[in-house]
Amino acid sequence: MIFDLGAANHDPAAIIDPDRFDTGRDNRRHLAFGHGQRYCIGAPLARIEVQVVFTALTSRFPDLRLATDPRELTVDADTLTRSLARLPVTW
C-alpha cells in the first residue's frame, strides 16, 4: 500500500494555511515523520541536522535569498517526496 504523501499535512482544520511555507510554524501534529507505531526513529536526528545546516548556511551566507518570486517555485510532481524542481538563490 502506498499513501499519497502530497496529501498529508494539508488539512486546514489541523494546520493553518497548509499550502504556505512557514519555517516558524509551531505545529507538532504534522505527519512528516509518520505517526504512532510507524513513527520514524531518525526524526530527532533529522531535526538536529536541519537546524545545524540552516544555522551554518545563514552564518556563512548572511545575504542568501531567493533569486525568484516564491510563487514561481515549482514542485516536481514525479517524486514521492514532492521536492522542488529548482531552488534559485543569490547572495
Secondary structure, DSSP 8 states (H G I E B T S, - for coil): ----TTTTT--TTTSSSTTS--TT---TT--TT--GGG--TTHHHHHHHHHHHHHHHHHH-TT-EESS-GGG--B-TTSTT--BS---EE-
